[in-house]
Amino acid sequence: MFAGELISQNIPILHLDDSAGKALQEMNDFHVSHLPVANDDKYLGLISEDNLLDNDESSTMESLQGIFTAPFVRENDFFLLAVKRAKDLHLSVVPVITEQYELLGAIGEDDLFRHLAVFAGIEEQGGIIILEMEKNDFSAGELNRLIESNDAYITQLNSFFDTTSQLLTITLRINKAEISDIVATLQRHEYNIKYYYGEELYQNELQNNFVHLMNYLNI
């Protein structure tokens, strides 16, 4: 998915003769805290609600150009770059431009999250297993072999290295929901399973412990 394909159709574009009051009203109407500004289709920058509130409502965008910021992604950038821009800069919208700095529109954070969920396969059927291990112990080939030995396969693998603990967290998405046999296989091979989710034939150990705790508290 490329950024140019995800442009939100309901995010307005401001122009130099628009007032701060109009910009604030547009932000309120469309539930965003940033809007892009253009002049003759050329991208000039992004104005934020916080900056507008510090200025008179009659001020025009032309007079406020000094407080514009200039984040953007290009139309052919992979959409995850837009997600990173939004996260790093706390943006409610991410402008999308051409190579000639023409403003095509913007992607709202709701659309970014929706496409991120699709990309992550959150709504797909299957199970999830989260492992924690030393960085040098990670072998995608071995994990794939162990899971395929249970008539399943990995549909998605994500990793995160925690610089504090110096441990690698591996998130596996499996193509089938009943993963008790896969969990048992990984445990036999001494993998540290932090969490798993699926339609197990037996209860998730974490859930089981929670039930025991609730029973104890109800005594």
QUIJO-V559812 format. One record per residue. N is the residue number from 1. SS is DSSP state (A for helix, B for strand, O for the rest). PSI is psi as a letter, one per 30 degrees, with the letter a starting at -180 (NA if undefined). Layout:
# QUIJO-V559812
n = <N & N>
ss = <SS & SS>
psi = <PSI & PSI>
This chain:
# QUIJO-V559812
n = <1 & 2 & 3 & 4 & 5 & 6 & 7 & 8 & 9 & 10 & 11 & 12 & 13 & 14 & 15 & 16 & 17 & 18 & 19 & 20 & 21 & 22 & 23 & 24 & 25 & 26 & 27 & 28 & 29 & 30 & 31 & 32 & 33 & 34 & 35 & 36 & 37 & 38 & 39 & 40 & 41 & 42 & 43 & 44 & 45 & 46 & 47 & 48 & 49 & 50 & 51 & 52 & 53 & 54 & 55 & 56 & 57 & 58 & 59 & 60 & 61 & 62 & 63 & 64 & 65 & 66 & 67 & 68 & 69 & 70 & 71 & 72 & 73 & 74 & 75 & 76 & 77 & 78 & 79 & 80 & 81 & 82 & 83 & 84 & 85 & 86 & 87 & 88 & 89 & 90 & 91 & 92 & 93 & 94 & 95 & 96 & 97 & 98 & 99 & 100 & 101 & 102 & 103 & 104 & 105 & 106 & 107 & 108 & 109 & 110 & 111 & 112 & 113 & 114 & 115 & 116 & 117 & 118 & 119 & 120 & 121 & 122 & 123 & 124 & 125 & 126 & 127 & 128 & 129 & 130 & 131 & 132 & 133 & 134 & 135 & 136 & 137 & 138 & 139 & 140 & 141 & 142 & 143 & 144 & 145 & 146 & 147 & 148 & 149 & 150 & 151 & 152 & 153 & 154 & 155 & 156 & 157 & 158 & 159 & 160 & 161 & 162 & 163 & 164 & 165 & 166 & 167 & 168 & 169 & 170 & 171 & 172 & 173 & 174 & 175 & 176 & 177 & 178 & 179 & 180 & 181 & 182 & 183 & 184 & 185 & 186 & 187 & 188 & 189 & 190 & 191 & 192 & 193 & 194 & 195 & 196 & 197 & 198 & 199 & 200 & 201 & 202 & 203 & 204 & 205 & 206 & 207 & 208 & 209 & 210 & 211 & 212 & 213 & 214 & 215 & 216 & 217 & 218 & 219>
ss = <O & B & A & A & A & O & O & B & O & O & O & O & O & B & B & O & O & O & B & A & A & A & A & A & A & A & A & A & A & A & O & O & O & B & B & B & B & B & B & O & O & B & B & B & B & B & B & B & A & A & A & A & A & O & O & O & O & O & O & B & O & A & A & A & A & A & A & O & B & O & O & O & B & B & O & O & O & B & A & A & A & A & A & A & A & A & A & A & A & O & O & O & B & B & B & B & B & O & O & O & O & B & B & B & B & B & B & B & A & A & A & A & A & A & A & A & A & A & A & A & O & O & O & O & O & O & B & B & B & B & B & B & B & B & A & A & A & O & O & A & A & A & A & A & A & A & A & A & O & O & O & O & O & B & B & B & B & B & B & B & B & B & O & O & O & O & B & B & B & B & B & B & B & B & O & O & O & O & O & A & A & A & A & A & A & A & A & A & O & O & O & B & B & B & B & B & B & O & O & O & O & O & O & O & A & A & A & A & A & A & A & A & A & A & A & A & A & O & O>
psi = <k & l & e & f & f & g & k & k & f & g & j & l & k & l & l & f & g & k & l & e & e & e & e & e & e & e & e & e & e & g & h & l & g & l & k & l & k & l & j & h & f & k & k & f & a & k & k & l & e & e & e & e & f & g & l & k & f & f & k & l & e & e & f & g & f & f & g & k & l & h & l & l & l & l & f & g & k & k & f & f & e & e & e & e & e & e & e & e & g & h & k & f & l & j & k & k & l & l & f & g & g & k & j & f & a & l & k & l & e & e & e & e & e & e & f & e & e & e & e & f & g & e & f & l & k & a & l & k & k & k & l & k & l & k & e & f & f & k & j & e & e & e & e & e & e & e & e & f & f & g & h & l & l & k & f & k & k & k & l & k & j & j & f & e & f & g & l & k & k & k & k & k & k & k & f & l & f & j & g & e & e & e & e & e & e & e & e & e & g & h & k & j & j & e & k & l & k & a & i & l & f & l & k & k & e & e & e & e & e & e & e & e & e & e & e & e & f & f & NA>
